[in-house]
Amino acid sequence: MDLEWSYLAAAFGGGIFAAAIGTLPSFVFTGLLVLVGCAVAAAGGGSGMLADVAFGPVFGPHIAFAGAAAATAYAYRRGLVPDGRDITVPLMGLGRPDVLLVGGAFGALGYALEALWRFSGLGPRTDTIALTVVVSAMVARLAFGRSGLASARFRPSAEGCWVRHQERPAQFVTIGLGVGVLAGFAALTFGPSHGGTVLGFGIAASSLGFAQFGLKVPVTHHMALPAAAAAVASGDLLVGTAFGVVGAAAGEGFSRVFHQHGDTHVDPPAAGIAIAVAIVRVLWPTSGM
């Protein structure tokens, strides 16, 4: 099993830091570093920034975002925050080292789980980073939540909607089309070696910095990444565009079962990416993306 102990230690630190600054802010940093990594790759500097920083133990979503979300769930269980699903809250201000240490523990867990998926051969079948974010959040829900893992109610929850301004089908289909064509175009134009397959993801993740301040921007990284993967795998921009909608629908559907009726954050976009990319790899098993 490819488990680097220095990376595991770095993941522990990444989870602590992400919990300190907050779940959503940590993910915005992921998006910004993806953009930096794409620029480095396009300039011929290789993929190290993308692999080891943006998607690695520093700000990889399976480490930073997942660690901070778990720390928030723990703080909620301890009565330190009023809402276990509020991913905008920096936890450093609580003055509780135990909360930050939970973030570190789940950061390390995220690194180990993602390595396990790759070692088991699951890597070519879906996006293992996204899958790890989902599994980590489910573990945190079971450990710290009170609502149970899932709900039989599929209708949006009036008191706990995920993203109200994009929950209607007309809304998420339209934005899925728009983001899908843009991400697919970027992927086909720049190609995987120059970061094209994650450029749309980086833009979408970075845009959530506006959501941190309460602005009604869309959540779209689960549309961008599947669209890019499908466009590269098929060589067809229209196919990529369609998978922007697939990712949008998968994320919204997952939110209605696992997120909206729960009391901790179980990430719908990560689920949308894992589901949609799994479909891409079933249809194009040798695509490598």
Secondary structure, 3 states (H helix, E strand, C coil): CCCCHHHHHHHHHHHHHHHHHCHHHHHHHHHHHHHHHHHHHHCCCCCHHHHHHHCCCCCCCCCHHHHHHHHHHHHHHCCCCCCECCCCCCCHHHCCHHHHHHHHHHHHHHHHHHHHHHHCCCHHHCCHHHHHHHHHHHHHHHHHCCCCCCCCCCCCCCCCCCCHHHCCHHHHHHHHHHHHHHHHHHHHHHCHHHCHHHHHHHHHHHHCCCHHHCCCCCCCHHHHHHHHHHHHHHCCHHHHHHHHHHHHHHHHHHHHHHHCCCCECCCHHHHHHHHHHHHHHHHCCCCCC
